[in-house]
Amino acid sequence: MAITIQPINQTSNKELRRYVKFGIDMYKGNDCFVPPLIFDEIDTLNPDKNPAFEFCEAQSFMAYKDSKPVGRITAIINNVVNERTAEKTLRFGFLDFIDDAEVVDALFETAENWGRQRGMTSMVGPMGFSDLDHEGMLTDGFDELGTMATIYNYSYYPAHMQRMGFEKDAEWVEYQMTIPDAVPDKYLRIADIVQKKYNLRVLKFNNRKLLKEKYGQALFDLINEAYDELYGYSPLSQKQIDHYIGMYLGILRLDCVCVIVDGDDRLVGVGISLPSLSRALQKGKGRLFPWGWWHLIKALKSKNDIVDLMLIAVKPEYQNKGVNALLFADLLPTYIKNGYKWAESNPELEGNASVQLQWQYFERRQHRRRQAFRKKI
């Protein structure tokens, strides 16, 4: 049967919804897949809604076989990253396909041609517009429940990447830590030393508006500083920062947030975690209405066994000086009080030994692994 590839009208909510829904329907009945919020994915792919289009170009494509949708891919050119790296790299993301070589080849050929027409010479992914989008293809841990911050895909995906000549460009690992009954003494000692040595303070907030007003901008400025040297990092623009302040800071569970400042109240480090929303998102099937919102609120406020470590950022001059111990000395009592049994690290670059050292005092297991793949086009 003939395979056809159709570009998506990226300002059409109807077409974008069909595109996003395909990526959810592919995993119907799979207990490990965590669907994204449909409206959030639509806004990410719409140039009128996503401020990353200020410096990115993108085009989404759907594959059809016998008039039935069988695959999707989004081709992205991040001009800021390409300028920073002096490369002409095409990113691919939002990738899903049935286990059919003809379908996969047709999708990638279309995306590659789109990139070549714009001067691109290599292709890498899965990656999004920026680091706040999902990245990395799952290569191990297909029987593990995903998180809201990660991509889930079937085990045949990486086999197709290798078949097409893609090679590993980066690798991430993920850990599940057991929450201890008490804060490890080593953490308490390090936290006390660091706090006194550098005149640091832990701040807690009970008002989201105050957190946004006082440290919203500083938080994302810190992310830009702390993550600047990481693989493929795309610095957040001011428009993106304004967008994410409104989008994310309003849903935080404040007792699971730790803010560390110096003697002049300047932000030094932050730890943001959330009770796992994986099961709630599964129940809502990507929808907020009619009952998706209720499942999310319940997961945030009610008993939950798992806490997701969404973001840990420390100012570069304070990295590897024990500030992470101060973060967890504050957060662990909250985790214990709330009855969390496990913490999900979410993806960490395999070679980032300093980040992985922060888990050394926890009982843990490395349970998922993912890769970015690259090839010349």
Buried (B, 14 or more C-beta within 10 A) or exposed (E): EEBEBEEBEBEEBEBBBBBBBBBBEBBEEEEBBBBBBBBBBBBBBBBEBBBBBEBBBBBBBBBBBEEEBBBBBBBBBBEBBBEBEEEBBBBBBBBBBBEBEEBBBBBBEBBBEBBBEEEBEBBBBBBBBBBBBBBBBBBBBBEBBBBBBBBBBBEEBBEBBEEBEBEEBBBBBBBBBEBBEEBBEEBBEBBBBBBEEBEBEBBEBEEBEEBBEBBBBBBBBBBBBBBEEEBBBBBBBEBBBBBBBEEBBEEBBBBBBBBBBBEEEEBBBBBBBBBBBBBBBBBBBBBBEEEBEBBBEBBBEEEBEBBBBBBBBBBEEBBEBBBBBBBBBBBBEBBBEBEBBBBBBBBBBBEEEEBBEBBEBBEBEBBBBBBBBBBEB
